[in-house]
Amino acid sequence: MWAGLGDSIVVVGGDGLWNCHIHTDEVGPAIEASLDAGRPRSIRVTDLLEEVEEERWVREGAGDEASGPSEAPLGPTPVTSVVAVASGDGIGRIFRSLGVQRLIAGGQSMNPSIAELVEAVDALDSDEVIVLPNNGNIRPVANRVDELSTKRVWVVPTETIAEGFAALLAYDPEAGGSANATAMEATARKVVPGEVTRAVRDSETDAGPVREGDWLGLSRDGIEVVGDTLSAAACGLLDLLVTEDHDLVTIIEGEGSGAADTRRITEWLKEARPLVETEVHHGGQPLYPYLFSIE
């Protein structure tokens, strides 16, 4: 429905209620297309041209300052603001467009400090703040921010970038922190995340023996697939995670991905899961050539 109108499409939900997000220059047609699928409400349009300075800061690698760009965002102060931990220029832009006020550089093997998170939270004008760690290793650090900050802080326990994107589709800047945290956590759990990375050492796993240099497909439950090639691990993981109940697979390309591998993955999906739509976006994240969001 939206495939020809824009990109950075994110859809999550179920039971007749869906939260949807798109980057497009065709605002009217995008809204009209949604009428064919249901009865849209709570429509919000953001002019991304007003965020050029923020995107420049994201492209420079999330900067050295935990608080982000020096200029305050336009518009009234939200009742609840959001701080997200992420890396990668494309991922940063999507988080900004979904409403994140502050980005902290971090992820696997590059955990931000408590001081960085507290500084980012305290720099916001809102009295209530949501923190999205987007990594299981960062959650324990994020959970300490509330006791050290001058603000009221809730941590939505997102362990992947895909869960962070999904959580933000339930974010309401005019609602309180508690209500936002409850809604965002529930929405985050509806998405099925997947990741592909490379083994740095030999080990034994439930998916079989792993040798240094093997490609690993990971789900919420851990290592699911061990592959000789990047595309083999990616397709093997999708074969396990994508079922007949799913409608959309979003592929986020990171460092180490390539056009040939992406083509093999999308062709596999077209053949093996012909009813599932596929979106491909540049994320630029390190260590994970591919992140998947399955909805």
N, C-alpha and C positions, 0 to 999 in steps of 0.2 A: 504493500500500500504506500509506504513512504520511500521505498528503495530508490526511486528515480527523482526524489525531491531534495535529498540532502545526505548527510552522513552523521557519524557519531550517534547512531540510533541506539537507544537503550529502552527496553521494554521489560517490565517485571510485574507480576501479580498473579491473579487467578480467581476462580469462582465468580467470573463476570465483572471483576474490577481490575483495571490495569493502569499502571503509571507509565507514561511514555515521554521520551525526550528525543529531540532531533536538532541538529545544526542545519539551518536552511536559509536561503534568501527568499524562498517562496512561502511566506507565512500564511497567506490566504489559502492557497491550494493545500497546504499541510493540514490546516484546520478543517477544510472541506473534506479532505480524504478521511479524516477521523470520523466524520459523520456517517460514512459508509460502514464503519465498524461498530458504532454504538452511539452513546449519548455523552459527548465530552463535557467536562466541567472542570472548574479550577484551572483554567487555561492561563499560563504565564508566559509572556514573551520578553526576552532579554536581548538588548542590542549588544552583540559581542564587540562591535567596533569601539565601544566605550571602555573595553578591557585591554586595549593594545599595550598599555604599560605593564599590566599584570602578566600578559602573555610573554612580553620581552623578559620579564624577571624569571618566569618559568623556563623559558628556553635557555637561560644562562645557568640552568641546573639547580634551581631553587635557591640560589644565592648563598651568601654566608650569614644572612640575618634570619633568625627564626621567625621574625614578625612579617617577612615578605616585603612587598613594595611599600615605599615610604608614603605614598598618597593614599588617603582613605578612600574606600569605594564610594561611588555616588549613591544617593538615596538615603532614606531614613535608617537609623540603627535598628537591626533586627532584635526582636525579643531574645532569640537564641541564635548564636553564631556557631560556625563549624570550623574546626581545625582538623586537617587531614595529613597523614604521613604518606608520602609517595615519592617516587623518582621517575624520571622520564618526561620529556617535554610534551609529548602528546597526551600522556596521562594527566599531567598537570593542567593542561588546557581543558580537558573534559571535566576534571574536578571543579575548576573555576566556573565553568558554564553551568554546572549543577548546583552552584550556590556556596561553595567553600570560600570562606573569607581569608583563611591563612593556610599555607602549605608549608610543611616541614620536610626537608630532604631526608629520606630514610627508606629502609626496606631490609631485605635479607642481607645479613652481614654488615649493615651500616645503620645500626640502631641509634636514633637520636637520644640525647641525654634528657633526664628529667628537667634540668634547668632550661633546655631549649623549648620543651613543651610548655612549661610554666610561663616562660617569657612570651611565647606566642599567644597563650590564652589570656594573660593579663594585659596584653597590648590591645585587645579588642574592646570596643565600647560596650558591648552587650554584657549584662550581668550573669547570663547563663550561657554555657558553652558545651557543645558536643565535641568529643574527640573521636576520630576514626583512626585507629592504629594501622589497620589494613595488613597486619602481619602478627602471627601468634607470638613471636618473640618480643614484640613491642608492647603487647597488651599489659604485662606486669608493670612496665614503666609508666604507661598511660594511666593505670589504675591508681597511681600515687599522686597524680596531678591535683586532684580535688583537695587533698589535705594540705597542699603547699601553695595553692593559688588563692588569690583574693576573690575569685569568682566561684559560682556554683558550677561544677563540672560533672558531666555524665560521659562515660565511655561506652560507645556502642561496639561490642566485641567482634569487629570485622577482622578476619584473618587473611583476606585476599583483596586484591584490587577490585575484582568483580563484585564482591560483597559490598565494598565501599560505594561503588557506582549505584548498586541496587538500593542501598540504604538511603542515599540522597534523593531518590525518587519519592520518598515518603517525608522528606524534610519540609517543614513549614516554618519559615523564619518568624512568623507572627505568633507561633505557639510556644508554650513554655518548654523548658529543657526536659522535664520528666515525660511529658506527652510525646515529644519528639523522639526521645531515646526509645520508648516503647514501640512506637510505630516504625522507626528506622530499623531496629533490631529484627522485628517480625518480617519486614520486607527483605532485609539482607539474607535471611535464611531461606527465602524462596528461590534464590538463584543457585545454580549448580556450578561451582567454580572448578577450573582445571588449570594446571601449570605444567610446563615442560622445561626441564633444566638438565644440566650435565653433572654426572657423578665426579666428585673430586677425590674419592678414595674407594678401595674395595670394601664390600660389605655383603652381608646376607640379609635378605628381606623376604617378606611373604610373597612377593612377586617373583622371587628367584634370586640367584646370585648376581651381584653387581660388581663390575670392574671399573676402575678409574677410566673416565672418558665415555662410558655408556650414557645414553640419553634416557631420562627418567620422566614418566608421566605421573603426576601427582594429583590426588583429589583431596577432599577434606580428611579422608581416612588415612592418608599417607601415600606411599609409593604403590602404584597400581600396575605400571607397565615398565619394562626394561627393554630398550631398543638399541639396535646397532646404528641407526641413523635418526636424525632429528624428526623427519617426516614420519618414519615408522612408529616412533614413540608417540607422536602427536595423534596420528590416526588410531593407534591402538587404544589410547586414552579416550578419544571421542567415541570409539566403538563401545566402550564400557559405560560411558556417562550419558550419551545421547540416546533417548528412547522415543517411542512413538508418541509420548505425551508432550514432547518438546516441539517448539515452533521456531526458535531462533538460536543460532550460535554466533556469538560475537568473538572474533579473533583479534587479539591485540598483539601486534608485532613488536618485539623488543630487539635489543642488540643480539646479533647472531642469527637472526632470521634472514631469509632470502626469498626472492621472487619465485625461484623454482620450488622451494619447500612450501611456500604459501599456496602455490598452484596445485601441488600434489594434495595438500590438505583439503582445499576447496573442491577439487575434483572428486576426492574420496567421499566427501559429504554429499555431493550432488548424486553420486552413484549409490551410496549405501543408505543415505537418509534423504531421499528426493523431496520429501514434504517439508523439510526444514530449511528456512531461509538462512543465509549466511551474510554477515557483515564483517569487513576487514578494516582495521584502523591502525594507524601508527601510534605506538605508545612510547617507544624509545627506552623502556626499562632495562636495566642491566640484569645479567645472570639468567633471565628467563626469556628465551627467544619467542615463546608463545604463552600468552595467557588466554584462557577461554572463559566466556560467560554463557551459560546454557540456560535458556528460559523456555 
